[in-house]
Amino acid sequence: MSTPERLIESTRELLWERGYVGTSPKAILERAGAGQGSMYHHFKGKPELALAAIRRTAEELAATAVGVLDGPGTPYERIEAYLRRERDVLRGCPVGRLTMDPDVIASAELREPVDAALDAIRERLAGIVEEGKEQGQFGPELDGEEIAATILATVQGGYVLARASGSPGAFDAGVRGLLTLLSPMSPTSPMSSMSSR
C-alpha cells in the first residue's frame, strides 16, 4: 500500500475511533507507519487528509448499501437484506459517528460526503418502497421518502441504543420491529382487510 493510501486508511480508522479532534497528525503518522513530513508531502494538512478519509468512508458505505438494495429479491426482501446485513453494531456506523462529531458538522466541506452518502441510500430505499407499492407488496398509503427516512433512522438509532446498552440486542429489536411494520400485505392480513372496508 502506498504512503498516501496508508495515511487515508489510518485517518479513517482514527476518525471512527477518536473523532476529528482526537485524530492528531502524530497519531495518523504513527498508525500509518509514515515518516514525519510524509503527511504534508501528500496532503496540505489534516483537513485535506480528513476530507479524503471521510469521502472514502462515505462512498464505501453508500456503495455497500446500494449493492445490497440492488440485489435479488422482492422489494421487502431487499430492504430486509439491507437491515439484516453484517454490521459491527457495537463499533457504530463510521458515517453515523461522523454526524455526531461537532468539528465535522461545523465544516460544510467535511459534512458534504456524509450528506451525499445518506442521500444516496435514502433515495434508493424510497425507490424500492415505491416499487413495492406498484407490485402491491406495500400499502398505497406508504410514502417512499418517509419510509426511507424511517429505515435510516432505525439503523442509526439502533447503533446508538446498542452502544449505550453494550449489546447488539437493541439494534436487532429495532430491525425486527420495523420489518414487522413493513411486512408485505396479504389478503388475510388485518391491515389489508381494514383498508378494504
Salt bridges, closest charged atoms under 4 A:
GLU5 OE1 - ARG56 NH1 2.87
GLU9 OE2 - ARG12 NH1 2.98
GLU9 OE2 - ARG56 NH1 3.01
GLU13 OE1 - ARG31 NH1 2.89
GLU17 OE1 - ARG31 NH2 2.83
GLU30 OE2 - LYS26 NZ 3.86
GLU60 OE1 - ARG12 NH2 2.70
ASP70 OD1 - ARG124 NE 2.47
GLU80 OE2 - ARG84 NE 3.16
ASP115 OD2 - ARG111 NE 3.95
ASP119 OD1 - ARG122 NH2 2.38
GLU130 OE1 - LYS133 NZ 3.32
GLU131 OE1 - ARG78 NH1 3.08
GLU131 OE2 - ARG124 NH2 3.70
